[in-house]
Amino acid sequence: MSDETRTTVLPMPDGALSAAAARRPRRWVAVVLAVLLVLTLAAGAYLAVLARAWSVRAGELDAVATDLGSRLAQSQADLDQRTSELGTAQSQLQASRDRIVELADEKAQTGDEREAQRQLAEYQERVSAAAGSVASALQECVSGQEQLIGYLKDAELFDASALESFEAEVATFCDQAEAANADLQRELDR
């Protein structure tokens, strides 16, 4: 063998080998810690954005719940009023029937019995028809309001525009009941 092809490996001093070996793990630990720090900050930012979105959604749902609660309370109050009006109309109907009987007795005693009975029958038909209209309209109003209250309790299951449309329909029933009651009052005042 020639001297030129032969290489000599010189041993490194002990201090140089240990310093180089000590730097490599320190660099690796620093890189891992830096990556972990970046991942932790990214996860924290994501969680902060997510928490803010949930907070906004909770606020929206709270506003919807408050609105539905007030609408439910108003519908309940309307139902109570209509139920009271129905009771009053039924009492008035009974009073008018009693009055018809009294009028029949008076008419029969004071004049032409046949004419008085015809007039009384017509009056009774008008009053009965008006009272029946009131009772029917109030029953539709009360039933509609009871159904509306049931829908408002589970409002998240229904389309908001459909609920509003149904609420307007129930209001129309109740307006018709009030008009029928006014007609009955006019008929009773005759």
Disulfide bonds with the S-S distance in Angstrom:
Cys141-Cys174 1.84
